[in-house]
Amino acid sequence: MINFRNTSFVKSVNDVTNKPSLYSKEVVFVGRSNVGKSSLINALVENKGIAKVSSTPGKTTLLNYFDVDHAFYLVDAPGYGYAAKGVKLAEIFACLMTSYFEKVKTLKCTFLLIDSRRGILDIDLEMIDYLNYYHIPFIIVFTKADKLTQKEKVACLKSLDQVGKDTQYLFTSSSDRKSLSTLKGMIESVL
C-alpha cells in the first residue's frame, strides 16, 4: 500500500528529456486551468503547501514532478484553455504535452480533471479525443463536487454520454476524504 503522505517535490521541467528517471511509473494530472489540480494534489498527499495553488489561472507552465512514497511520480501538468496570457500559454501546453505523451514511456494513466460545476466542455472533449486517438489510458476526475447540487450532478453525469459508457470517472472534492481514498485506490490500481 502506498503512503501518499510520504510525498516530496522533485523538480519542474519544461522539456521531458530533463524529467527525473528514478522510477519506472508515473501518472499525470491534466485539466483546464483553474480546475483545481494543485488543490487536489495537496489534499491527496495531505500537505497543503506541496503544490502551489494560485487564484490566477494559467500559473503552471511546467511539468511538476512529485515523488510519492519512493514508488512513482505524480506529475502536475500545465492547465489548458486559458487565454489571459495569450496564445503563448496554449503553445506551451501543446508543445510540452505533445512531447510528454509521445516520449514518456513510464506513464501509466492520465487523470483528466474536469470542474464538475462546468461539466465536460468542448476543450475537454478535444483532450479526450487526443487521449483516445493515441491510446493513452485516462480516468475522468470531476473536481469540486462538494459544490454541486443533485441536479448539477445529474447534468454532469449526462455530459459523460459524449465520452462513452465505459469511461471510468470519479467525483472528488479536496475536502471529501472518501473520494480522496477512492482516488488513491484508482492510482494504486493503474500502477
N, C-alpha and C positions, 0 to 999 in steps of 0.2 A: 504494500500500500504506500502510495506517495504522500509524503508530508509536504503539503503545499505551503505551509508556514515557513519552511526552510527554502526560501526563495531569495535570490540576490540579483541585482542588476549586474550585467556583464559588460555590455558595450552597445553603442549606437553605430550603425554603419549606413553609408549612402551607396554602397556597392557590395553586392553579395559575395564578391571574391574576398572581402575583408571580414566575413562573418566568422564567429567562433566555431570551432570544429571538434570540440572535446567529445560531444555526444552525437550519437547516430540517429537521434529522433528529435523532431520539433513539431509544434503546432503553431499556427499563426491566427491572430485575431485581426480581422479585416472588417471595415464598415464605413459608412458615411462619416464625414466629420461631425463631431458633436453627438455621436451615437452612444457614448459612454464607455468606450473601450478601456481607458485608463481607470475609471472608477470601478469597472467590473474586475479588472486585474487586481486592483488594490483590495477589493472585497474578497476575491478568490484566494489570495495569499495572506489575507488578514494583516495587511500592512498598508496603512492609509497613504504613506508617502513614497512607496516604491516606484509607482508610475506617476508621472507628472500630470495632474488634472488641471485643465485650463478652461476658463469660461469663454475663451475665444476659439472658435472652430478653426481647424487647419494648422494648429501649432506643431503637431507631429509631422515631420518631413523626412524622418529617417526610420530605419528598422531598428527597434529597440529590443535587445536580447536579454532575457531573464533566465537564470539557471534555477530550475525547480528541483530541489532535493537531489542534486547531482544525478538526475535521471534523464532530463530532457530540457530543451529550450522552449520557452514560451516567447513568441515574437509578437510585439505590438507594431502593427503596420500603420503607415500614414492613412488618414481618412481620405475618402474620395468625395467629389461632388460639391465642394465648397469653393466659391469663386472670388471671395474678397481679396485674395492675394493675386487674383488674375489667372491667366492661363498657365503661368509657371507652375502653380501647385498641381494642376491637372497633368501637366507634362512630367513633373517629378513622380507623381503616383504611377502614371502609365509606364514610364521607363523603369523605375525601380521595381515595381511589382511584376512587370512582364519578365524582367531579368530574374527576379526571385522565383517565380513559378516555373520558368524554363530550366533554371540551373540548380536549384536546391533539391537534391535527391533524398534528403533526410526528412522532408515534410510528410507527416502522417495524415494531417487533416487541417482544413481551413474552417475556422469558426467564423461564420459570416454574421456579424452583429447588425441587427435592424431595430430601430427605435419602434417599439410596439405601438406607440401613440400615433405614428405616421403610417404604419403598415409597410408593405413591400412596394417601393416606388419604382419607376421606370429605370432609374440608375442602378437600383439593387438588382433588377431583372437582367440588366446588362452584365453585371458581375456574375450572376448565376449562370447566364448563358456562356460566359467566358469559362467559368469553372467546369461546366458540363462539357463544353467543346474540347477542353484539354484533359478531360477525365480526372480532374482534381477533386478528391473527396471533400465534401463540406457538410456542415451541420449549421442550420439557421438558429441563431440565439437572439430571441426577442428581448431587448433590454427595457428597463424602466417599467416593467409590468405592474409594479405596485401602484402606478399612477392610472391604471386602466379601470374603466367601469366594465361591467359584464358585457354591455352592448358593444363597447370598443374591442373587447377581447374576441367576441364573435366575429366582428368585422375583420380583425387581424387574422383570425383563422381562415376566414373566407378568402383573404388575399393569397393564402397558400395554394389555392386552386390554380393559380397562374404558374406555379412551380412544379407541381407533380405530387401525387398522393404518397409516394414512397419517401419523400424528403423528410429527413429527421429534423426535428425542431424542439426548442425548449423555451419556455417563458422564464425570464430571470429578473431579479432585482438585486441591486447591491446590498439591500437590507434584508433579504429573504434567505436565511441560512439553508432552508430546504432546497431551494432552487440552486444555490451555490454548491451544495453537496451533490446534487444531481449532475451539475456541470462537471464537477471534479470526476465523478464516475464516468461520464462520457469521455473525458480526456483520457482517463486511465484505459478505457476500453479501446480507443483508437491507437494507443501506443503499443 
